[in-house]
Amino acid sequence: MPVIGTNLSDPKQEEGSINASACALCCLVKNRKLDPIEIIPGGAMKIVRESPKSAIVSFKAGSVEPAHHHTFGHDLVVLKGSKRVWNLSKKAKYDLVVGDYLFTLAGDVHRVKYFEDTEFFIKWEGKWDIFFDEEMEVAKSEISKEADDGFELIFNKRISASMASVLALAEKLWAKETNHHMSPQTIWTPSICTLRLEE
């Protein structure tokens, strides 16, 4: 069976070959129009599943999400690009690149800066909501003085796992979170994105 994302008419993409479009999550968003996020410039989003809710989200390089929180916790996996997340509730910051996974608890106030054009997969339970805790100009000002922000930079733990393993682990952690057996903030980084559907 061909790898998801391959084009059988393209001789360069023979069965079993690994290429940039072989990631099933990346293929999910390929050729799909994302809808602009009107309240945050540079952002776009497309819901891909209703229960639990999940979406593909993209932000242009240089975009900023002002400090905000949600009534739900959310899992995300970076598919393309890089970003920094400041968790103001925990006084911690996370640098995320392709393949990184981050869970944020419901109610945690967080701010985001996108270093390059970035796409990520996000999953949450319940209705989408967002509550801003600062204005955009305040967020940009705080990010500009980041060197003196007093936040602890949490370094990613590198593991050898496929994207499928990370997503399966995220599912388990999501279930555990409801029983309060999960750490407040969790991050994993697989070495490569290899979620491919094969026979």
Contacts in CASP RR format, 6 or more apart in sequence:
PFRMAT RR
TARGET T0000
AUTHOR 0000-0000-0000
METHOD contacts of the structure
MODEL  1
MPVIGTNLSDPKQEEGSINASACALCCLVKNRKLDPIEIIPGGAMKIVRE
SPKSAIVSFKAGSVEPAHHHTFGHDLVVLKGSKRVWNLSKKAKYDLVVGD
YLFTLAGDVHRVKYFEDTEFFIKWEGKWDIFFDEEMEVAKSEISKEADDG
FELIFNKRISASMASVLALAEKLWAKETNHHMSPQTIWTPSICTLRLEE
1 15 0 8 1.000
1 197 0 8 1.000
1 198 0 8 1.000
1 199 0 8 1.000
2 8 0 8 1.000
2 15 0 8 1.000
2 16 0 8 1.000
3 15 0 8 1.000
3 16 0 8 1.000
3 17 0 8 1.000
3 18 0 8 1.000
3 22 0 8 1.000
3 196 0 8 1.000
3 197 0 8 1.000
3 198 0 8 1.000
4 22 0 8 1.000
4 24 0 8 1.000
4 27 0 8 1.000
4 196 0 8 1.000
4 197 0 8 1.000
5 13 0 8 1.000
5 21 0 8 1.000
5 22 0 8 1.000
5 24 0 8 1.000
5 27 0 8 1.000
5 30 0 8 1.000
6 13 0 8 1.000
6 14 0 8 1.000
6 15 0 8 1.000
6 17 0 8 1.000
6 19 0 8 1.000
6 21 0 8 1.000
6 22 0 8 1.000
7 13 0 8 1.000
12 19 0 8 1.000
13 19 0 8 1.000
13 21 0 8 1.000
16 198 0 8 1.000
18 194 0 8 1.000
18 196 0 8 1.000
20 26 0 8 1.000
21 27 0 8 1.000
21 30 0 8 1.000
22 194 0 8 1.000
22 196 0 8 1.000
23 79 0 8 1.000
23 163 0 8 1.000
23 193 0 8 1.000
23 194 0 8 1.000
23 195 0 8 1.000
23 196 0 8 1.000
24 195 0 8 1.000
24 196 0 8 1.000
24 197 0 8 1.000
25 56 0 8 1.000
25 77 0 8 1.000
25 79 0 8 1.000
25 121 0 8 1.000
25 163 0 8 1.000
25 193 0 8 1.000
25 195 0 8 1.000
26 79 0 8 1.000
26 80 0 8 1.000
26 193 0 8 1.000
28 48 0 8 1.000
28 56 0 8 1.000
28 121 0 8 1.000
29 46 0 8 1.000
29 48 0 8 1.000
29 56 0 8 1.000
29 79 0 8 1.000
29 119 0 8 1.000
32 46 0 8 1.000
32 56 0 8 1.000
33 46 0 8 1.000
34 44 0 8 1.000
34 45 0 8 1.000
34 46 0 8 1.000
34 56 0 8 1.000
34 57 0 8 1.000
34 58 0 8 1.000
35 44 0 8 1.000
35 45 0 8 1.000
35 46 0 8 1.000
36 42 0 8 1.000
36 43 0 8 1.000
36 44 0 8 1.000
37 43 0 8 1.000
37 44 0 8 1.000
37 45 0 8 1.000
37 57 0 8 1.000
39 130 0 8 1.000
40 59 0 8 1.000
40 63 0 8 1.000
40 65 0 8 1.000
40 66 0 8 1.000
41 63 0 8 1.000
42 59 0 8 1.000
42 60 0 8 1.000
42 63 0 8 1.000
43 57 0 8 1.000
43 58 0 8 1.000
43 59 0 8 1.000
43 60 0 8 1.000
43 63 0 8 1.000
44 57 0 8 1.000
44 58 0 8 1.000
44 59 0 8 1.000
45 55 0 8 1.000
45 56 0 8 1.000
45 57 0 8 1.000
45 58 0 8 1.000
46 55 0 8 1.000
46 56 0 8 1.000
47 53 0 8 1.000
47 54 0 8 1.000
47 55 0 8 1.000
48 54 0 8 1.000
48 55 0 8 1.000
48 56 0 8 1.000
49 123 0 8 1.000
52 123 0 8 1.000
52 124 0 8 1.000
52 125 0 8 1.000
52 126 0 8 1.000
52 174 0 8 1.000
53 123 0 8 1.000
53 124 0 8 1.000
53 125 0 8 1.000
53 126 0 8 1.000
53 128 0 8 1.000
54 121 0 8 1.000
54 122 0 8 1.000
54 123 0 8 1.000
54 124 0 8 1.000
55 121 0 8 1.000
55 122 0 8 1.000
56 79 0 8 1.000
56 119 0 8 1.000
56 120 0 8 1.000
56 121 0 8 1.000
56 122 0 8 1.000
57 119 0 8 1.000
57 120 0 8 1.000
57 121 0 8 1.000
57 122 0 8 1.000
58 117 0 8 1.000
58 118 0 8 1.000
58 119 0 8 1.000
58 120 0 8 1.000
59 65 0 8 1.000
59 83 0 8 1.000
59 112 0 8 1.000
59 114 0 8 1.000
59 117 0 8 1.000
59 118 0 8 1.000
60 114 0 8 1.000
60 117 0 8 1.000
61 114 0 8 1.000
61 115 0 8 1.000
61 116 0 8 1.000
61 117 0 8 1.000
61 118 0 8 1.000
62 113 0 8 1.000
62 114 0 8 1.000
62 115 0 8 1.000
63 113 0 8 1.000
63 114 0 8 1.000
64 111 0 8 1.000
64 112 0 8 1.000
64 113 0 8 1.000
64 114 0 8 1.000
64 136 0 8 1.000
64 139 0 8 1.000
64 140 0 8 1.000
64 143 0 8 1.000
65 110 0 8 1.000
65 111 0 8 1.000
65 112 0 8 1.000
65 113 0 8 1.000
65 139 0 8 1.000
66 111 0 8 1.000
66 132 0 8 1.000
66 133 0 8 1.000
66 134 0 8 1.000
66 135 0 8 1.000
66 136 0 8 1.000
66 138 0 8 1.000
66 139 0 8 1.000
67 86 0 8 1.000
67 88 0 8 1.000
67 109 0 8 1.000
67 110 0 8 1.000
67 111 0 8 1.000
67 132 0 8 1.000
67 133 0 8 1.000
67 134 0 8 1.000
67 138 0 8 1.000
67 139 0 8 1.000
67 142 0 8 1.000
68 109 0 8 1.000
68 110 0 8 1.000
68 111 0 8 1.000
68 130 0 8 1.000
68 131 0 8 1.000
68 132 0 8 1.000
68 133 0 8 1.000
69 89 0 8 1.000
69 106 0 8 1.000
69 107 0 8 1.000
69 108 0 8 1.000
69 109 0 8 1.000
69 110 0 8 1.000
69 130 0 8 1.000
69 131 0 8 1.000
69 133 0 8 1.000
70 106 0 8 1.000
70 107 0 8 1.000
70 124 0 8 1.000
70 128 0 8 1.000
70 129 0 8 1.000
70 130 0 8 1.000
70 131 0 8 1.000
71 106 0 8 1.000
71 107 0 8 1.000
71 129 0 8 1.000
72 106 0 8 1.000
72 124 0 8 1.000
72 125 0 8 1.000
72 126 0 8 1.000
72 129 0 8 1.000
73 103 0 8 1.000
73 104 0 8 1.000
73 105 0 8 1.000
73 106 0 8 1.000
73 107 0 8 1.000
73 108 0 8 1.000
73 124 0 8 1.000
73 125 0 8 1.000
73 177 0 8 1.000
74 103 0 8 1.000
74 104 0 8 1.000
74 122 0 8 1.000
74 123 0 8 1.000
74 124 0 8 1.000
75 101 0 8 1.000
75 102 0 8 1.000
75 103 0 8 1.000
75 122 0 8 1.000
75 123 0 8 1.000
75 124 0 8 1.000
75 170 0 8 1.000
75 173 0 8 1.000
75 174 0 8 1.000
76 101 0 8 1.000
76 102 0 8 1.000
76 103 0 8 1.000
76 104 0 8 1.000
76 120 0 8 1.000
76 121 0 8 1.000
76 122 0 8 1.000
76 123 0 8 1.000
77 99 0 8 1.000
77 100 0 8 1.000
77 101 0 8 1.000
77 120 0 8 1.000
77 121 0 8 1.000
77 163 0 8 1.000
77 166 0 8 1.000
77 167 0 8 1.000
77 170 0 8 1.000
78 96 0 8 1.000
78 97 0 8 1.000
78 98 0 8 1.000
78 99 0 8 1.000
78 100 0 8 1.000
78 118 0 8 1.000
78 119 0 8 1.000
78 120 0 8 1.000
79 98 0 8 1.000
79 99 0 8 1.000
79 119 0 8 1.000
79 120 0 8 1.000
79 121 0 8 1.000
79 193 0 8 1.000
80 98 0 8 1.000
80 117 0 8 1.000
80 118 0 8 1.000
80 119 0 8 1.000
80 120 0 8 1.000
81 97 0 8 1.000
81 98 0 8 1.000
81 114 0 8 1.000
81 115 0 8 1.000
81 116 0 8 1.000
81 117 0 8 1.000
81 118 0 8 1.000
81 119 0 8 1.000
82 95 0 8 1.000
82 96 0 8 1.000
82 97 0 8 1.000
82 98 0 8 1.000
82 114 0 8 1.000
82 115 0 8 1.000
82 116 0 8 1.000
82 118 0 8 1.000
83 95 0 8 1.000
83 96 0 8 1.000
83 112 0 8 1.000
83 113 0 8 1.000
83 114 0 8 1.000
83 115 0 8 1.000
83 118 0 8 1.000
83 120 0 8 1.000
84 93 0 8 1.000
84 94 0 8 1.000
84 95 0 8 1.000
84 96 0 8 1.000
84 112 0 8 1.000
84 113 0 8 1.000
84 115 0 8 1.000
85 93 0 8 1.000
85 94 0 8 1.000
85 96 0 8 1.000
85 102 0 8 1.000
85 104 0 8 1.000
85 110 0 8 1.000
85 111 0 8 1.000
85 112 0 8 1.000
86 92 0 8 1.000
86 93 0 8 1.000
86 110 0 8 1.000
86 111 0 8 1.000
86 112 0 8 1.000
86 149 0 8 1.000
86 151 0 8 1.000
87 93 0 8 1.000
87 94 0 8 1.000
87 104 0 8 1.000
87 108 0 8 1.000
87 109 0 8 1.000
87 110 0 8 1.000
87 185 0 8 1.000
88 108 0 8 1.000
88 109 0 8 1.000
88 110 0 8 1.000
88 111 0 8 1.000
88 133 0 8 1.000
89 105 0 8 1.000
89 107 0 8 1.000
89 108 0 8 1.000
89 109 0 8 1.000
89 110 0 8 1.000
90 108 0 8 1.000
90 184 0 8 1.000
90 185 0 8 1.000
91 150 0 8 1.000
91 151 0 8 1.000
91 152 0 8 1.000
92 151 0 8 1.000
92 152 0 8 1.000
92 153 0 8 1.000
92 154 0 8 1.000
92 185 0 8 1.000
93 149 0 8 1.000
93 151 0 8 1.000
93 152 0 8 1.000
93 153 0 8 1.000
93 154 0 8 1.000
94 100 0 8 1.000
94 102 0 8 1.000
94 153 0 8 1.000
94 154 0 8 1.000
94 156 0 8 1.000
94 187 0 8 1.000
95 153 0 8 1.000
95 156 0 8 1.000
96 102 0 8 1.000
96 156 0 8 1.000
96 187 0 8 1.000
97 189 0 8 1.000
98 193 0 8 1.000
99 163 0 8 1.000
99 166 0 8 1.000
99 189 0 8 1.000
99 190 0 8 1.000
99 192 0 8 1.000
99 193 0 8 1.000
100 156 0 8 1.000
100 187 0 8 1.000
100 188 0 8 1.000
100 189 0 8 1.000
101 166 0 8 1.000
101 169 0 8 1.000
101 170 0 8 1.000
101 186 0 8 1.000
101 187 0 8 1.000
101 188 0 8 1.000
101 189 0 8 1.000
101 190 0 8 1.000
102 185 0 8 1.000
102 186 0 8 1.000
102 187 0 8 1.000
103 170 0 8 1.000
103 173 0 8 1.000
103 174 0 8 1.000
103 177 0 8 1.000
103 182 0 8 1.000
103 185 0 8 1.000
103 186 0 8 1.000
103 187 0 8 1.000
104 110 0 8 1.000
104 185 0 8 1.000
105 177 0 8 1.000
105 184 0 8 1.000
105 185 0 8 1.000
108 184 0 8 1.000
108 185 0 8 1.000
109 133 0 8 1.000
111 134 0 8 1.000
111 139 0 8 1.000
111 142 0 8 1.000
111 143 0 8 1.000
113 143 0 8 1.000
123 170 0 8 1.000
123 174 0 8 1.000
125 174 0 8 1.000
134 142 0 8 1.000
142 149 0 8 1.000
154 185 0 8 1.000
154 187 0 8 1.000
156 187 0 8 1.000
156 188 0 8 1.000
156 189 0 8 1.000
157 187 0 8 1.000
157 188 0 8 1.000
157 189 0 8 1.000
158 189 0 8 1.000
158 191 0 8 1.000
159 188 0 8 1.000
159 189 0 8 1.000
159 190 0 8 1.000
159 191 0 8 1.000
160 190 0 8 1.000
160 191 0 8 1.000
161 169 0 8 1.000
161 188 0 8 1.000
161 190 0 8 1.000
161 191 0 8 1.000
162 190 0 8 1.000
162 192 0 8 1.000
162 194 0 8 1.000
162 195 0 8 1.000
163 190 0 8 1.000
163 193 0 8 1.000
163 194 0 8 1.000
163 195 0 8 1.000
164 194 0 8 1.000
164 195 0 8 1.000
165 190 0 8 1.000
166 188 0 8 1.000
166 190 0 8 1.000
167 195 0 8 1.000
169 188 0 8 1.000
173 182 0 8 1.000
173 186 0 8 1.000
176 182 0 8 1.000
END
